[in-house]
């Protein structure tokens, strides 16, 4: 063996192979999850990333009532993968792996007085469960949960162990919570309450405070909290999008979108009242779940496993007298359910992701704490009996959950591998047809909600409103601006499903302003045929899976002859004799 070979062998022996193998396995799960399912809200985020790469910014250049981080993240991924949903998902899997594994390694350096073995179990649990609750997609609530999880772990663990919460910890905490909030405004109440406890941890920090030291800490807190939001405000000043952001994400959501607040369209929300409503709804939903834990329902264990996890953590806080920690924990528990119900967690319920992540964290951390408590003689006999009983119940529920989630993962993987269920594909339905009709220098519009088609569309967008549904159509401002934009930047072709009602009801109740516009200024092939004598035009493609070509394609009446000739030349329609 040469000296160089010997040196290489010694280097290999120094590598942490156990950790490398664990993270390789974790990455493979994330990668396999990438090919599961698709959802319109994710395409919304990807289309936003495409627009950013084209030089168009959210709010200023297109309407969105969501926070912007998913759009900017998708633009970064698309810059590498190109316009491909399949390649995008692979890139997203890499990003989610880097966020989770990187956060674990980072927190391992920040937390010295407690083992983070539960964190590894948590990472594998969310990876195996991702295809069940759509943790594999770029959705606002999902991305928010990925960023919020390490912040929760940092605060809960340091709060429980009384380990000093340093300035570096505070900076890391603010970074994670800011990114989580920049992903979803749903967690506003949660992080506002959690900030109070983080400030308490930093000020306390195991030291007796002098006035000088207290003043120094107050200045540090103000700077750390202010810097990310100052940068955020500077972005609005530079781009001139503050007014649009306020209308899209605050005015619109308050007046037309939020559904769990009693309010007439166009009204305003009292934030204190809304916080109380969320807490009231949570109490009504959560306490029956606590009562059902005794039923030992292991066939669908998630709801009761999460409830048992919270029972266990609350028992731990009480018997170890961590009373101050009860406040941030209850804030997390209540306001992780702003748009979700802990009693009815179902497959694809991505809006409950923050609650799911929180429940997994406290459940797995409770295992670690209970084992430590039961292995020592610090508890009284009655408390040892209580802790032991909780440990047994928690173990039973998590045992079945640890089977349930990997089993669901394996079932979905095998269904796709065997061809019984579809994978994801780069197969838009009507965008390729529209691309033949309208070039990259012309306008086209596909709607009312067709983000997948917009991802592959080459033509320019005529309006900042590239979609609308019933809640957005309630706004006079939005309705009038859509019509104004389409009048000023008249699309050559509009693809519109006038019967689209995802929540049921009569489509005309929200889209009549739009159908009136297209009926007045556009023609469809079958309506044109009604004006012809002796001949007619016929589509060579009758319909796709979700689009009726003859019924959904509208063409600019001012360019009728030009468009008909172009459709004939490109073989999209044919002239037939009807005499």
C-alpha positions as CSV (number, residue, x, y, z in Angstrom):
1,X,0.0,0.0,0.0
2,X,1.4,3.4,-1.0
3,X,1.6,6.3,1.3
4,X,-1.1,8.1,-0.6
5,X,-3.4,5.1,-0.5
6,X,-2.7,4.7,3.2
7,X,-3.5,8.4,3.8
8,X,-6.8,8.0,1.9
9,X,-7.8,5.0,3.9
10,X,-7.1,6.8,7.2
11,X,-9.2,9.7,5.9
12,X,-12.1,7.4,5.1
13,X,-12.0,6.0,8.7
14,X,-12.3,9.5,10.1
15,X,-15.6,10.2,8.3
16,X,-18.9,10.0,10.3
17,X,-20.2,7.1,8.3
18,X,-23.3,6.5,10.5
19,X,-24.4,10.1,10.0
20,X,-23.6,10.0,6.3
21,X,-25.7,6.8,5.8
22,X,-28.5,8.3,7.8
23,X,-28.7,11.5,5.8
24,X,-28.3,9.5,2.5
25,X,-31.3,7.5,3.5
26,X,-33.2,10.6,4.5
27,X,-32.4,12.3,1.2
28,X,-33.6,9.2,-0.8
29,X,-37.0,9.5,0.9
30,X,-37.3,13.2,0.0
31,X,-36.3,12.3,-3.5
32,X,-38.9,9.6,-3.9
33,X,-41.5,11.9,-2.5
34,X,-40.8,14.4,-5.3
35,X,-42.8,12.4,-7.8
36,X,-46.1,12.3,-5.9
37,X,-49.2,14.2,-6.8
38,X,-49.8,17.8,-8.0
39,X,-52.0,20.6,-6.7
40,X,-53.0,24.0,-8.1
41,X,-51.7,26.1,-5.2
42,X,-48.2,24.7,-5.8
43,X,-48.4,25.6,-9.5
44,X,-49.3,29.2,-8.3
45,X,-46.0,29.4,-6.5
46,X,-44.1,27.9,-9.4
47,X,-45.7,30.3,-11.9
48,X,-44.8,33.2,-9.5
49,X,-41.2,32.0,-9.7
50,X,-41.4,32.0,-13.5
51,X,-42.7,35.6,-13.5
52,X,-39.8,36.7,-11.2
53,X,-37.3,35.2,-13.7
54,X,-39.1,37.3,-16.4
55,X,-38.5,40.4,-14.3
56,X,-42.0,40.7,-12.9
57,X,-42.4,41.1,-9.1
58,X,-45.2,39.9,-6.9
59,X,-47.9,42.4,-5.9
60,X,-46.6,45.2,-8.2
61,X,-46.8,43.2,-11.4
62,X,-49.2,40.4,-10.5
63,X,-51.9,39.8,-7.9
64,X,-51.3,37.4,-5.0
65,X,-52.9,37.2,-1.5
66,X,-50.1,35.0,-0.3
67,X,-46.7,35.8,1.2
68,X,-43.8,36.1,-1.3
69,X,-41.1,33.6,-0.1
70,X,-42.5,30.6,-2.0
71,X,-42.4,32.6,-5.2
72,X,-38.7,33.7,-4.7
73,X,-37.7,30.2,-3.7
74,X,-39.3,28.7,-6.8
75,X,-37.6,31.3,-9.0
76,X,-34.2,30.1,-7.6
77,X,-35.1,26.5,-8.3
78,X,-36.4,27.3,-11.8
79,X,-33.2,29.2,-12.6
80,X,-31.4,25.9,-12.2
81,X,-34.1,23.4,-13.5
82,X,-35.7,25.4,-16.3
83,X,-39.5,25.4,-16.9
84,X,-40.2,21.8,-16.0
85,X,-42.5,20.7,-13.1
86,X,-40.7,17.3,-12.8
87,X,-37.2,18.8,-12.6
88,X,-38.6,21.5,-10.2
89,X,-39.9,18.9,-7.8
90,X,-36.4,17.2,-7.8
91,X,-34.9,20.6,-7.0
92,X,-37.5,21.2,-4.3
93,X,-36.7,17.8,-2.7
94,X,-33.0,18.9,-2.5
95,X,-34.0,22.2,-0.9
96,X,-36.2,20.5,1.7
97,X,-33.5,18.1,2.5
98,X,-31.0,20.9,2.9
99,X,-33.3,22.9,5.2
100,X,-34.1,19.9,7.4
101,X,-30.6,18.3,7.6
102,X,-28.9,21.7,7.8
103,X,-31.2,22.9,10.6
104,X,-30.4,19.7,12.6
105,X,-26.6,20.2,12.2
106,X,-26.9,23.9,13.1
107,X,-29.0,23.3,16.2
108,X,-26.7,20.5,17.3
109,X,-24.0,23.1,17.7
110,X,-26.3,25.6,19.4
111,X,-27.8,23.1,22.0
112,X,-25.2,21.5,24.2
113,X,-27.2,20.4,27.3
114,X,-29.6,18.1,25.7
115,X,-29.5,15.3,23.2
116,X,-31.1,16.0,19.8
117,X,-31.6,12.3,18.9
118,X,-35.4,13.1,18.9
119,X,-34.7,15.6,16.1
120,X,-33.4,12.8,13.9
121,X,-36.5,10.8,14.5
122,X,-38.6,13.9,13.7
123,X,-36.8,14.3,10.4
124,X,-37.5,10.8,9.3
125,X,-41.1,11.0,10.5
126,X,-41.9,14.1,8.4
127,X,-40.1,12.6,5.4
128,X,-42.1,9.3,5.5
129,X,-45.3,11.3,6.1
130,X,-44.7,13.9,3.5
131,X,-46.8,12.3,0.7
132,X,-49.6,11.8,3.2
133,X,-50.0,15.5,4.2
134,X,-48.3,17.0,1.1
135,X,-45.1,17.9,2.8
136,X,-43.4,17.3,-0.5
137,X,-45.0,20.3,-2.2
138,X,-44.1,23.9,-2.4
139,X,-47.1,25.2,-0.5
140,X,-47.1,28.2,1.8
141,X,-48.1,26.3,5.0
142,X,-45.7,23.5,4.2
143,X,-42.7,25.8,3.7
144,X,-43.6,27.8,6.8
145,X,-43.6,24.6,8.8
146,X,-40.2,23.6,7.6
147,X,-38.7,26.9,8.7
148,X,-40.7,27.1,11.9
149,X,-39.7,23.6,13.2
150,X,-36.1,24.5,14.1
151,X,-37.2,27.7,15.8
152,X,-39.7,25.8,17.9
153,X,-37.1,23.2,18.9
154,X,-34.5,25.8,19.8
155,X,-36.9,27.7,22.1
156,X,-38.6,24.6,23.7
157,X,-35.3,22.7,24.4
158,X,-33.4,25.7,25.7
159,X,-36.5,26.8,27.7
160,X,-36.8,23.3,29.3
161,X,-33.1,22.7,30.0
162,X,-32.5,26.3,31.1
163,X,-29.5,26.4,28.8
164,X,-28.4,30.1,28.1
165,X,-30.3,31.6,25.2
166,X,-27.5,33.7,23.6
167,X,-27.5,36.5,21.0
168,X,-26.6,33.9,18.3
169,X,-29.6,31.9,19.4
170,X,-31.8,34.9,19.1
171,X,-30.5,35.8,15.7
172,X,-31.0,32.2,14.5
173,X,-34.5,32.2,16.0
174,X,-35.5,35.4,14.3
175,X,-34.1,34.2,11.0
176,X,-36.2,31.1,11.1
177,X,-39.4,32.7,12.3
178,X,-39.1,35.5,9.8
179,X,-38.7,33.1,6.9
180,X,-41.6,31.1,8.2
181,X,-43.8,34.3,8.4
182,X,-42.5,35.3,4.9
183,X,-43.9,32.0,3.7
184,X,-47.3,32.2,5.4
185,X,-49.1,35.0,7.3
186,X,-51.2,32.3,8.9
187,X,-48.7,32.0,11.7
188,X,-48.7,35.7,12.7
189,X,-50.4,35.1,16.0
190,X,-48.1,32.2,16.7
191,X,-44.8,33.9,16.2
192,X,-46.0,37.1,17.9
193,X,-46.7,35.1,21.1
194,X,-43.5,33.1,20.7
195,X,-41.4,36.2,20.3
196,X,-42.4,37.3,23.8
197,X,-40.9,34.1,25.3
198,X,-37.8,34.3,23.1
199,X,-37.2,37.8,24.5
200,X,-37.7,36.5,28.0
201,X,-35.2,33.7,27.4
202,X,-32.6,36.1,26.1
203,X,-33.0,38.6,28.9
204,X,-33.0,36.0,31.6
205,X,-30.1,34.0,30.2
206,X,-29.1,32.7,33.6
207,X,-27.6,36.0,34.7
208,X,-28.3,38.7,37.2
209,X,-29.0,41.8,35.2
210,X,-27.6,45.2,35.9
211,X,-29.3,48.3,34.4
212,X,-26.4,48.6,31.9
213,X,-26.6,45.0,30.8
214,X,-30.4,45.2,30.6
215,X,-30.2,48.3,28.4
216,X,-27.6,46.5,26.2
217,X,-29.9,43.5,25.8
218,X,-32.9,45.7,24.9
219,X,-30.8,47.4,22.2
220,X,-29.7,44.0,20.8
221,X,-33.3,42.7,20.8
222,X,-34.5,45.8,19.0
223,X,-31.8,45.5,16.4
224,X,-32.2,41.8,15.8
225,X,-36.0,42.0,15.5
226,X,-36.0,45.1,13.4
227,X,-33.3,44.3,10.8
228,X,-35.2,41.6,8.7
229,X,-38.4,43.8,8.7
230,X,-36.4,46.9,7.8
231,X,-34.9,45.0,4.8
232,X,-38.4,43.9,3.9
233,X,-39.7,47.5,4.0
234,X,-36.7,48.6,1.9
235,X,-37.7,46.1,-0.7
236,X,-41.2,47.7,-0.9
237,X,-39.7,51.2,-1.2
238,X,-37.3,50.1,-4.0
239,X,-39.9,48.2,-6.0
240,X,-42.8,50.5,-5.2
241,X,-45.1,47.6,-4.3
242,X,-46.1,48.5,-0.7
243,X,-49.6,49.7,-1.7
244,X,-50.3,46.6,-3.8
245,X,-48.9,44.3,-1.1
246,X,-51.2,45.9,1.5
247,X,-54.3,45.4,-0.7
248,X,-53.4,41.9,-1.8
249,X,-52.3,40.3,1.5
250,X,-54.2,42.4,4.1
251,X,-57.2,44.2,2.7
252,X,-58.2,41.4,0.3
253,X,-57.7,38.6,2.9
254,X,-59.6,40.5,5.6
255,X,-62.5,41.6,3.4
256,X,-63.0,38.7,1.0
257,X,-60.9,35.6,1.8
258,X,-60.7,34.7,5.6
259,X,-63.5,32.2,6.1
260,X,-63.4,31.6,9.9
261,X,-64.4,35.1,11.0
262,X,-68.1,36.3,10.9
263,X,-67.8,39.2,8.5
264,X,-69.7,40.6,5.6
265,X,-67.7,41.1,2.4
266,X,-65.9,44.4,2.4
267,X,-65.8,44.6,6.3
268,X,-62.7,44.7,8.5
269,X,-61.4,42.3,11.1
270,X,-60.7,43.1,14.7
271,X,-57.4,41.2,15.4
272,X,-58.1,40.7,19.1
273,X,-61.5,39.3,18.4
274,X,-60.0,37.1,15.6
275,X,-57.4,35.7,18.1
276,X,-60.2,34.9,20.5
277,X,-62.3,33.2,17.8
278,X,-59.3,31.0,16.8
279,X,-58.7,30.0,20.5
280,X,-62.4,29.3,21.0
281,X,-62.6,27.1,17.9
282,X,-59.5,25.3,18.9
283,X,-60.8,24.5,22.4
284,X,-64.1,23.2,21.0
285,X,-62.2,21.0,18.5
286,X,-59.3,19.8,20.7
287,X,-60.8,18.8,24.0
288,X,-63.0,16.0,22.5
289,X,-59.8,14.6,20.9
290,X,-58.2,14.5,24.3
291,X,-61.2,12.5,25.6
292,X,-60.9,10.1,22.7
293,X,-57.3,9.1,23.6
294,X,-58.6,6.5,26.0
295,X,-60.3,4.6,23.2
296,X,-56.9,3.4,21.9
297,X,-57.9,3.9,18.2
298,X,-54.8,2.5,16.5
299,X,-56.2,1.9,13.0
300,X,-56.0,5.6,12.2
301,X,-53.6,6.8,14.9
302,X,-52.5,10.3,13.8
303,X,-55.2,12.4,15.5
304,X,-54.9,10.6,18.9
305,X,-51.1,10.3,18.7
306,X,-50.8,14.0,18.3
307,X,-53.3,14.6,21.1
308,X,-51.4,12.2,23.4
309,X,-48.1,14.0,22.5
310,X,-49.5,17.2,23.8
311,X,-50.9,15.6,26.9
312,X,-47.5,14.1,27.6
313,X,-45.7,17.4,27.2
314,X,-48.1,19.2,29.4
315,X,-47.8,16.6,32.1
316,X,-44.0,16.9,31.9
317,X,-44.2,20.7,32.2
318,X,-46.4,20.4,35.3
319,X,-44.5,17.7,37.2
320,X,-41.1,19.3,36.5
321,X,-42.5,22.7,37.4
322,X,-41.6,24.4,34.1
323,X,-44.6,26.7,34.5
324,X,-43.2,29.6,32.5
325,X,-42.8,27.3,29.5
326,X,-46.5,26.6,29.5
327,X,-47.2,30.0,28.0
328,X,-45.2,29.6,24.7
329,X,-46.3,26.0,24.5
330,X,-50.0,26.9,24.6
331,X,-49.5,29.7,22.1
332,X,-47.9,27.2,19.8
333,X,-50.6,24.7,20.3
334,X,-53.6,27.0,19.8
335,X,-52.3,29.2,17.0
336,X,-50.8,26.4,14.9
337,X,-54.5,25.7,14.2
338,X,-55.5,29.1,12.7
339,X,-56.8,27.4,9.6
340,X,-57.0,23.8,10.7
341,X,-58.9,21.4,12.9
342,X,-56.8,19.1,15.1
343,X,-59.8,16.7,15.4
344,X,-60.1,16.0,11.7
345,X,-56.6,15.6,10.2
346,X,-57.0,13.8,6.9
347,X,-54.8,12.9,4.0
348,X,-53.8,15.9,1.8
349,X,-54.6,18.3,4.7
350,X,-51.6,20.5,4.1
351,X,-53.1,23.5,6.0
352,X,-52.5,21.6,9.2
353,X,-48.7,21.1,8.6
354,X,-47.6,23.5,11.3
355,X,-49.7,21.6,13.9
356,X,-48.4,18.3,12.6
357,X,-44.8,19.3,12.9
358,X,-45.4,20.8,16.4
359,X,-47.1,17.6,17.5
360,X,-44.3,15.4,16.2
361,X,-41.7,17.6,17.9
362,X,-43.3,17.6,21.4
363,X,-44.3,13.9,21.1
364,X,-40.8,12.8,20.3
365,X,-39.1,15.2,22.7
366,X,-41.5,14.0,25.4
367,X,-40.2,10.4,24.9
368,X,-36.7,11.7,25.6
369,X,-37.6,13.6,28.7
370,X,-39.9,10.9,30.2
371,X,-37.1,8.3,29.7
372,X,-34.7,10.6,31.6
373,X,-37.2,11.2,34.4
374,X,-38.0,7.6,34.8
375,X,-34.3,6.6,34.8
376,X,-33.6,9.0,37.7
377,X,-34.9,9.1,41.2
378,X,-35.9,12.8,41.1
379,X,-39.7,12.2,40.9
380,X,-42.0,11.3,43.8
381,X,-43.7,8.0,43.7
382,X,-47.0,9.4,42.5
383,X,-45.3,11.4,39.8
384,X,-43.3,8.4,38.7
385,X,-46.6,6.4,38.3
386,X,-48.1,9.3,36.3
387,X,-45.0,9.7,34.1
388,X,-44.8,5.9,33.6
389,X,-48.5,5.7,32.6
390,X,-48.1,8.6,30.1
391,X,-44.9,7.0,28.7
392,X,-46.7,3.7,28.1
393,X,-49.7,5.4,26.3
394,X,-47.4,7.7,24.3
395,X,-45.3,4.6,23.3
396,X,-48.3,2.7,22.2
397,X,-49.6,5.5,20.0
398,X,-46.3,6.4,18.5
399,X,-45.6,2.7,17.8
400,X,-48.6,2.5,15.5
401,X,-47.9,5.9,14.0
402,X,-44.3,4.8,13.2
403,X,-45.9,1.9,11.2
404,X,-48.8,3.9,9.7
405,X,-46.7,6.7,8.0
406,X,-44.0,4.4,6.5
407,X,-46.8,2.1,5.3
408,X,-48.6,4.9,3.6
409,X,-45.3,6.0,2.0
410,X,-44.6,2.5,0.8
411,X,-48.1,2.0,-0.6
412,X,-47.9,5.3,-2.6
413,X,-44.4,4.4,-3.8
414,X,-45.5,0.9,-5.0
415,X,-48.6,2.2,-6.6
416,X,-46.6,4.5,-8.8
417,X,-43.7,2.1,-9.3
418,X,-46.1,-0.6,-10.5
419,X,-48.0,1.8,-12.7
420,X,-51.3,1.7,-10.8
421,X,-51.1,5.4,-10.0
422,X,-49.8,8.2,-12.1
423,X,-46.5,10.0,-11.6
424,X,-46.1,13.7,-12.2
425,X,-45.4,14.8,-15.8
426,X,-44.6,17.9,-17.9
427,X,-47.9,17.5,-19.9
428,X,-49.9,20.8,-20.0
429,X,-53.2,20.4,-21.9
430,X,-53.9,23.7,-23.7
431,X,-50.8,25.8,-23.3
432,X,-49.1,24.1,-26.3
433,X,-52.2,24.9,-28.4
434,X,-52.2,28.5,-27.2
435,X,-48.5,28.8,-27.9
436,X,-49.2,27.9,-31.6
437,X,-51.7,30.7,-31.8
438,X,-50.2,33.5,-29.7
439,X,-46.5,34.2,-29.8
440,X,-44.3,35.5,-27.0
441,X,-44.9,39.1,-28.1
442,X,-48.7,38.7,-28.0
443,X,-51.2,38.5,-25.2
444,X,-53.1,35.4,-24.0
445,X,-55.1,34.6,-20.9
446,X,-56.1,31.1,-19.5
447,X,-58.4,30.8,-16.6
448,X,-60.2,31.2,-14.3
449,X,-57.7,29.0,-12.4
450,X,-55.2,27.2,-14.6
451,X,-51.7,27.7,-13.1
452,X,-50.3,24.6,-14.7
453,X,-51.1,25.9,-18.1
454,X,-49.7,29.3,-17.2
455,X,-46.4,27.7,-16.3
456,X,-45.9,26.5,-19.9
457,X,-47.5,29.5,-21.6
458,X,-45.2,31.6,-23.9
459,X,-47.5,34.5,-24.5
460,X,-47.5,37.7,-22.4
461,X,-50.0,38.2,-19.5
462,X,-52.5,41.0,-20.3
463,X,-53.4,41.6,-16.7
464,X,-51.9,41.5,-13.2
465,X,-54.9,39.3,-12.3
466,X,-53.9,36.0,-14.0
467,X,-56.6,34.2,-12.0
468,X,-59.9,34.9,-10.2
469,X,-62.4,32.9,-8.2
470,X,-65.6,33.8,-6.3
471,X,-63.9,35.5,-3.4
472,X,-61.7,37.7,-5.6
473,X,-64.7,38.5,-7.9
474,X,-66.5,40.0,-4.9
475,X,-64.1,42.9,-5.1
476,X,-65.3,45.7,-7.4
477,X,-61.7,46.9,-7.7
478,X,-60.5,43.5,-9.0
479,X,-63.5,43.1,-11.4
480,X,-63.0,46.5,-12.9
481,X,-59.2,46.2,-13.2
482,X,-59.5,42.8,-15.0
483,X,-61.8,44.2,-17.6
484,X,-59.7,47.4,-17.9
485,X,-56.5,45.4,-18.4
486,X,-58.0,43.0,-20.9
487,X,-59.4,46.0,-22.8
488,X,-56.1,47.8,-22.9
489,X,-53.9,44.7,-23.5
490,X,-56.4,42.8,-25.6
491,X,-55.5,39.0,-25.7
492,X,-55.5,37.3,-29.0
493,X,-56.9,34.2,-27.4
494,X,-58.7,33.6,-24.0
495,X,-59.2,30.1,-22.7
496,X,-62.0,30.3,-20.1
497,X,-64.1,27.6,-18.4
498,X,-67.3,29.6,-17.7
499,X,-68.7,26.6,-15.6
500,X,-65.8,26.3,-13.2
501,X,-67.0,26.3,-9.6
502,X,-64.6,24.5,-7.3
503,X,-66.8,25.1,-4.3
504,X,-70.1,24.4,-6.0
505,X,-72.9,26.8,-6.8
506,X,-73.6,28.8,-9.9
507,X,-70.5,29.9,-11.8
508,X,-72.4,32.9,-13.2
509,X,-72.8,34.3,-9.7
510,X,-69.1,35.3,-9.7
511,X,-67.9,35.3,-13.3
512,X,-70.7,37.0,-15.2
513,X,-68.7,40.2,-15.5
514,X,-66.0,38.2,-17.3
515,X,-68.4,36.2,-19.5
516,X,-70.2,39.4,-20.5
517,X,-66.8,40.9,-21.6
518,X,-65.8,37.9,-23.7
519,X,-69.3,37.4,-25.2
520,X,-69.2,41.1,-26.4
521,X,-65.6,41.2,-27.7
522,X,-64.7,37.6,-28.6
523,X,-65.9,34.7,-30.7
524,X,-65.8,30.9,-30.4
525,X,-65.7,28.6,-33.4
526,X,-69.2,27.3,-32.8
527,X,-70.6,30.8,-32.4
528,X,-68.9,31.9,-35.6
529,X,-70.4,28.9,-37.4
530,X,-73.9,30.2,-36.5
531,X,-73.2,33.2,-38.7
532,X,-71.9,31.2,-41.7
533,X,-73.9,29.8,-44.6
534,X,-73.0,26.5,-46.4
535,X,-69.8,25.8,-44.6
536,X,-68.4,25.7,-41.0
537,X,-65.2,25.3,-39.2
538,X,-64.4,22.3,-37.1
539,X,-61.7,21.8,-34.5
540,X,-59.4,18.9,-35.2
541,X,-59.0,18.5,-31.4
542,X,-62.3,18.1,-29.7
543,X,-61.2,18.3,-26.1
544,X,-58.5,17.4,-23.6
545,X,-58.9,15.8,-20.2
546,X,-60.1,19.0,-18.6
547,X,-60.7,21.5,-21.4
548,X,-63.5,21.6,-23.9
549,X,-61.6,23.2,-26.9
550,X,-64.7,24.4,-28.7
551,X,-66.4,25.7,-25.6
552,X,-63.4,27.3,-23.8
553,X,-61.4,29.0,-26.6
554,X,-62.3,32.6,-27.3
555,X,-60.7,34.7,-30.0
556,X,-60.4,38.4,-30.5
557,X,-63.3,39.5,-32.8
558,X,-61.3,42.4,-34.2
559,X,-58.8,39.9,-35.6
560,X,-61.3,37.3,-36.8
561,X,-60.2,36.7,-40.4
562,X,-56.5,36.7,-39.4
563,X,-57.1,34.2,-36.6
564,X,-59.2,31.9,-38.7
565,X,-56.7,31.8,-41.5
566,X,-53.9,31.1,-38.9
567,X,-55.9,28.2,-37.3
568,X,-56.4,26.7,-40.8
569,X,-52.7,27.1,-41.8
570,X,-51.6,25.4,-38.6
571,X,-54.0,22.6,-38.9
572,X,-55.9,23.3,-35.7
573,X,-59.3,23.6,-37.5
574,X,-60.7,22.6,-40.8
575,X,-63.4,23.9,-43.1
576,X,-66.3,21.5,-43.7
577,X,-69.3,21.7,-46.1
578,X,-72.6,21.8,-44.3
579,X,-74.9,22.6,-47.2
